């Protein structure tokens, strides 16, 4: 079920789509701002392994494609299918060229906001969420995504994870996970100082890798 985009979301999406997407040696810039770095590969590896460990050829959904570093980590993990949602057409083109054109499993890409899509229910074993919401909408968008996409689109026993740059989860996110999943846990990751890129833009070098599991019933 799609969700109507607010005027704030529409302005934000239009502004982002109007900026060029550029990949250089450090990572991906949208306009002048770096939004993802190649140095995050080890972090994305932890998300990928935590999400699909124990599954046989899982179907994976990623919302927020960026550099497609998470997708790269799936290449040797024997996934069944990979579906990505990326509303910036320039980012989508770069990701196709870098990764998706040679992806080993069937790969599908939606170039729209996740709120505008009707994704199939109970179709995925693993979902990764990493978006750029408007200012002050991060937690409300997260809650809406879990309610409208993560829970209905996961199969029983499926897993959900999301990018989190901090050493602690906010109470609001903990409440969302407690309400919608039978079990969740986090593992800590710190980017080595020698790996931090010169133009690092994240709030911290400390991250959490949350893995939440949907109930079997």
Legacy VTK file of the C-alpha trace (Angstrom):
# vtk DataFile Version 3.0
C-alpha trace
ASCII
DATASET POLYDATA
POINTS 217 float
0.000 0.000 0.000
1.455 3.359 -1.033
1.508 6.349 1.326
0.747 9.903 0.142
3.887 12.033 0.201
3.613 15.211 2.252
4.446 18.574 0.713
7.714 18.507 2.680
8.609 15.099 1.271
7.767 16.206 -2.275
9.963 19.310 -1.982
12.796 17.250 -0.506
12.562 14.614 -3.237
12.432 17.237 -5.996
15.473 19.021 -4.556
17.496 15.802 -4.307
16.605 14.714 -7.838
17.769 18.099 -9.098
21.286 17.548 -7.769
23.938 15.592 -9.694
25.145 12.215 -8.420
28.924 11.829 -8.588
31.166 8.900 -7.624
34.830 9.547 -6.864
37.589 7.684 -5.028
35.972 8.309 -1.633
32.354 7.576 -2.391
29.078 9.047 -3.584
28.215 12.744 -3.567
24.780 14.169 -4.236
25.520 17.733 -5.142
28.384 18.775 -2.871
27.522 16.412 0.006
29.003 12.970 0.460
26.252 10.519 1.359
28.055 7.158 1.247
31.669 6.004 1.280
33.528 2.974 -0.023
35.017 2.733 3.483
31.599 1.514 4.691
32.004 -1.834 2.914
32.880 -3.771 6.088
29.900 -2.235 7.884
27.569 -3.209 5.036
29.042 -6.701 5.111
27.902 -7.073 8.719
24.380 -5.974 7.771
24.274 -8.386 4.836
25.558 -11.412 6.755
23.346 -10.714 9.756
20.277 -10.430 7.554
20.633 -13.563 5.468
22.650 -15.973 7.612
20.865 -19.322 7.659
18.572 -18.620 4.702
18.738 -20.602 1.464
18.768 -18.257 -1.552
16.836 -15.484 0.207
14.917 -12.740 -1.553
16.373 -9.386 -0.451
14.935 -5.854 -0.577
17.111 -2.762 -0.101
15.519 0.673 0.256
18.077 3.406 -0.413
20.666 2.089 -2.860
23.445 4.656 -2.730
26.763 3.228 -3.929
25.272 -0.288 -3.971
27.883 -1.356 -1.420
25.316 -3.454 0.446
24.376 -5.093 -2.856
28.047 -5.843 -3.508
28.250 -7.746 -0.231
25.426 -10.022 -1.419
27.304 -11.141 -4.511
29.056 -14.061 -2.821
26.233 -14.858 -0.370
24.032 -16.744 -2.871
20.834 -14.720 -2.741
17.766 -15.728 -4.735
16.712 -12.255 -5.898
17.669 -8.669 -5.110
15.274 -5.715 -5.324
16.337 -2.110 -4.738
14.427 1.145 -4.291
16.322 4.328 -5.209
14.411 7.528 -6.048
17.383 9.471 -7.454
17.764 8.508 -11.134
21.429 9.511 -11.263
22.268 7.344 -8.264
20.317 4.469 -9.826
22.246 4.748 -13.097
25.611 4.765 -11.306
24.648 1.756 -9.195
23.553 -0.155 -12.277
26.848 0.569 -13.987
28.953 -0.329 -10.936
27.109 -3.369 -9.588
23.646 -4.284 -10.804
24.437 -4.818 -14.491
26.654 -7.746 -13.497
24.697 -8.923 -10.442
24.758 -12.714 -10.151
21.100 -13.103 -9.118
18.020 -11.556 -10.756
18.060 -7.859 -9.774
15.225 -5.351 -9.936
15.307 -1.589 -9.369
12.457 0.825 -8.612
13.338 4.491 -9.206
10.711 6.046 -6.977
10.201 6.955 -3.345
9.321 3.931 -1.236
6.158 5.681 -0.085
4.889 5.714 -3.686
5.347 1.981 -4.261
3.091 -0.948 -3.551
5.564 -3.717 -2.789
4.407 -7.336 -2.633
3.379 -8.747 0.732
5.358 -11.610 2.274
7.808 -11.519 -0.649
11.169 -10.970 1.073
13.355 -12.792 3.561
15.504 -9.748 4.350
15.015 -5.980 4.146
17.701 -3.297 4.477
16.627 0.344 5.024
18.965 3.308 4.450
17.270 6.481 3.218
17.736 10.259 3.253
14.499 11.666 4.722
13.676 15.352 5.108
15.027 17.047 8.225
13.125 16.074 11.389
11.336 13.209 9.598
13.874 10.432 10.207
12.042 8.756 13.099
8.522 9.206 11.725
9.581 7.865 8.312
11.290 4.938 10.020
8.130 4.063 11.969
5.985 4.374 8.828
8.374 2.195 6.837
8.360 -0.560 9.441
4.568 -0.464 9.684
3.760 -0.211 5.968
6.682 -2.049 4.333
9.023 -4.014 6.581
6.440 -6.002 8.506
3.928 -6.743 5.715
6.572 -7.401 3.054
8.705 -9.778 5.137
7.926 -13.450 5.184
7.442 -15.112 8.579
10.859 -15.401 10.186
12.262 -12.704 7.895
14.756 -10.106 9.088
14.986 -6.312 8.983
18.006 -4.041 9.408
18.760 -0.359 8.948
21.712 2.005 8.794
22.427 3.541 12.188
25.322 5.933 12.825
25.559 5.965 16.624
26.445 3.688 19.508
22.863 3.683 20.874
19.319 3.433 19.545
16.824 6.132 20.433
13.898 5.122 22.608
11.483 5.795 19.750
13.249 3.285 17.501
13.489 0.754 20.294
9.733 1.125 20.799
9.076 0.520 17.077
11.217 -2.622 17.092
9.607 -3.887 20.311
6.136 -3.331 18.889
6.612 -4.991 15.512
9.200 -7.764 15.906
9.413 -10.839 18.079
13.152 -10.407 18.592
15.811 -7.845 17.829
19.421 -7.264 18.800
22.291 -4.966 17.855
25.999 -5.474 17.363
28.541 -2.667 17.531
30.903 -1.653 14.746
33.596 1.039 14.808
35.298 2.115 11.620
39.092 1.877 12.020
40.709 5.283 12.189
42.958 4.447 9.238
39.879 3.811 7.066
38.040 7.081 7.729
37.894 9.065 4.454
39.160 12.666 4.338
35.675 14.065 3.698
33.827 11.915 6.254
30.357 13.374 6.877
28.751 10.955 9.333
28.128 12.032 12.914
30.312 9.268 14.303
32.647 6.414 13.403
30.606 4.217 15.737
27.686 2.272 14.320
25.110 -0.285 15.341
24.005 -3.179 13.173
20.421 -3.944 14.227
18.815 -7.236 13.208
15.072 -7.596 13.905
13.154 -10.815 13.243
9.520 -11.080 12.266
7.453 -13.721 14.047
6.600 -17.031 12.415
2.870 -16.616 12.900
LINES 1 218
217 0 1 2 3 4 5 6 7 8 9 10 11 12 13 14 15 16 17 18 19 20 21 22 23 24 25 26 27 28 29 30 31 32 33 34 35 36 37 38 39 40 41 42 43 44 45 46 47 48 49 50 51 52 53 54 55 56 57 58 59 60 61 62 63 64 65 66 67 68 69 70 71 72 73 74 75 76 77 78 79 80 81 82 83 84 85 86 87 88 89 90 91 92 93 94 95 96 97 98 99 100 101 102 103 104 105 106 107 108 109 110 111 112 113 114 115 116 117 118 119 120 121 122 123 124 125 126 127 128 129 130 131 132 133 134 135 136 137 138 139 140 141 142 143 144 145 146 147 148 149 150 151 152 153 154 155 156 157 158 159 160 161 162 163 164 165 166 167 168 169 170 171 172 173 174 175 176 177 178 179 180 181 182 183 184 185 186 187 188 189 190 191 192 193 194 195 196 197 198 199 200 201 202 203 204 205 206 207 208 209 210 211 212 213 214 215 216
